[in-house]
Amino acid sequence: MSRRARRSAPTPASCPCGHPQPYEKCCGRLHRNETAATTPEELMRSRYSAFAVRDEGYLLRTWHPRTRPPRVEFDPAMRWVGLEIEETTEGSAFHSTGTVTFRARYTDSGRPDSLHERSRFERLDGSWLYVDGDFID
C-alpha cells in the first residue's frame, strides 16, 4: 500500500474587506462571533464582508435595534468587489458614536457601480452597531 503526499489546502483569498489576511482570520472571526469589532471602521469592514459572503445573521446582529430591518435581502445579480474607507470620525474607546465614510464597489449583472455613504455607528452595551447612513453623490 503506497502513501501519497498530502497536499495542503489552497491558501484562502484575501478578505473582501480589503485587508490582505484570509477571510477566516479577518472578518470571518467576527462573523462567527469569536470576537467583536473594536471600532466603527472594523465593524464597517466586517459588514461589507458580510454583504459579500451573504451573511444575513451577522448583518442583523450588528444593526442597531431601533433601525434594524426584519430581514436582509440579497440581490443575486450583485457582486461586491471592493471597499475603500475614506474617512472616520470619533469611534475610539472613549466615544459612544462614530462615522465611517466609504465607497463600496460592486457589479450588478456585470455592470460596475459603487455605493458612496457616510454611515453612523453607536456603541450599545459595549458593542458597536450600525445605525444608518447618508448616501453621498
Secondary structure as a PSIPRED ss2 file (coil, helix, strand):
# PSIPRED VFORMAT (PSIPRED V4.0)

   1 M C   1.000  0.000  0.000
   2 S C   1.000  0.000  0.000
   3 R C   1.000  0.000  0.000
   4 R C   1.000  0.000  0.000
   5 A C   1.000  0.000  0.000
   6 R C   1.000  0.000  0.000
   7 R C   1.000  0.000  0.000
   8 S C   1.000  0.000  0.000
   9 A C   1.000  0.000  0.000
  10 P C   1.000  0.000  0.000
  11 T C   1.000  0.000  0.000
  12 P C   1.000  0.000  0.000
  13 A C   1.000  0.000  0.000
  14 S E   0.000  0.000  1.000
  15 C C   1.000  0.000  0.000
  16 P C   1.000  0.000  0.000
  17 C C   1.000  0.000  0.000
  18 G C   1.000  0.000  0.000
  19 H C   1.000  0.000  0.000
  20 P C   1.000  0.000  0.000
  21 Q C   1.000  0.000  0.000
  22 P E   0.000  0.000  1.000
  23 Y H   0.000  1.000  0.000
  24 E H   0.000  1.000  0.000
  25 K H   0.000  1.000  0.000
  26 C C   1.000  0.000  0.000
  27 C H   0.000  1.000  0.000
  28 G H   0.000  1.000  0.000
  29 R H   0.000  1.000  0.000
  30 L H   0.000  1.000  0.000
  31 H H   0.000  1.000  0.000
  32 R C   1.000  0.000  0.000
  33 N C   1.000  0.000  0.000
  34 E C   1.000  0.000  0.000
  35 T C   1.000  0.000  0.000
  36 A C   1.000  0.000  0.000
  37 A C   1.000  0.000  0.000
  38 T C   1.000  0.000  0.000
  39 T C   1.000  0.000  0.000
  40 P H   0.000  1.000  0.000
  41 E H   0.000  1.000  0.000
  42 E H   0.000  1.000  0.000
  43 L H   0.000  1.000  0.000
  44 M H   0.000  1.000  0.000
  45 R H   0.000  1.000  0.000
  46 S H   0.000  1.000  0.000
  47 R H   0.000  1.000  0.000
  48 Y H   0.000  1.000  0.000
  49 S H   0.000  1.000  0.000
  50 A H   0.000  1.000  0.000
  51 F H   0.000  1.000  0.000
  52 A H   0.000  1.000  0.000
  53 V H   0.000  1.000  0.000
  54 R C   1.000  0.000  0.000
  55 D C   1.000  0.000  0.000
  56 E H   0.000  1.000  0.000
  57 G H   0.000  1.000  0.000
  58 Y H   0.000  1.000  0.000
  59 L H   0.000  1.000  0.000
  60 L H   0.000  1.000  0.000
  61 R H   0.000  1.000  0.000
  62 T C   1.000  0.000  0.000
  63 W E   0.000  0.000  1.000
  64 H C   1.000  0.000  0.000
  65 P C   1.000  0.000  0.000
  66 R C   1.000  0.000  0.000
  67 T C   1.000  0.000  0.000
  68 R C   1.000  0.000  0.000
  69 P C   1.000  0.000  0.000
  70 P C   1.000  0.000  0.000
  71 R C   1.000  0.000  0.000
  72 V C   1.000  0.000  0.000
  73 E C   1.000  0.000  0.000
  74 F C   1.000  0.000  0.000
  75 D C   1.000  0.000  0.000
  76 P C   1.000  0.000  0.000
  77 A C   1.000  0.000  0.000
  78 M E   0.000  0.000  1.000
  79 R E   0.000  0.000  1.000
  80 W E   0.000  0.000  1.000
  81 V E   0.000  0.000  1.000
  82 G E   0.000  0.000  1.000
  83 L E   0.000  0.000  1.000
  84 E E   0.000  0.000  1.000
  85 I E   0.000  0.000  1.000
  86 E E   0.000  0.000  1.000
  87 E E   0.000  0.000  1.000
  88 T E   0.000  0.000  1.000
  89 T E   0.000  0.000  1.000
  90 E E   0.000  0.000  1.000
  91 G C   1.000  0.000  0.000
  92 S C   1.000  0.000  0.000
  93 A C   1.000  0.000  0.000
  94 F C   1.000  0.000  0.000
  95 H C   1.000  0.000  0.000
  96 S C   1.000  0.000  0.000
  97 T E   0.000  0.000  1.000
  98 G E   0.000  0.000  1.000
  99 T E   0.000  0.000  1.000
 100 V E   0.000  0.000  1.000
 101 T E   0.000  0.000  1.000
 102 F E   0.000  0.000  1.000
 103 R E   0.000  0.000  1.000
 104 A E   0.000  0.000  1.000
 105 R E   0.000  0.000  1.000
 106 Y E   0.000  0.000  1.000
 107 T E   0.000  0.000  1.000
 108 D E   0.000  0.000  1.000
 109 S C   1.000  0.000  0.000
 110 G C   1.000  0.000  0.000
 111 R E   0.000  0.000  1.000
 112 P E   0.000  0.000  1.000
 113 D E   0.000  0.000  1.000
 114 S E   0.000  0.000  1.000
 115 L E   0.000  0.000  1.000
 116 H E   0.000  0.000  1.000
 117 E E   0.000  0.000  1.000
 118 R E   0.000  0.000  1.000
 119 S E   0.000  0.000  1.000
 120 R E   0.000  0.000  1.000
 121 F E   0.000  0.000  1.000
 122 E E   0.000  0.000  1.000
 123 R E   0.000  0.000  1.000
 124 L E   0.000  0.000  1.000
 125 D C   1.000  0.000  0.000
 126 G C   1.000  0.000  0.000
 127 S E   0.000  0.000  1.000
 128 W E   0.000  0.000  1.000
 129 L E   0.000  0.000  1.000
 130 Y E   0.000  0.000  1.000
 131 V E   0.000  0.000  1.000
 132 D E   0.000  0.000  1.000
 133 G E   0.000  0.000  1.000
 134 D E   0.000  0.000  1.000
 135 F E   0.000  0.000  1.000
 136 I C   1.000  0.000  0.000
 137 D C   1.000  0.000  0.000
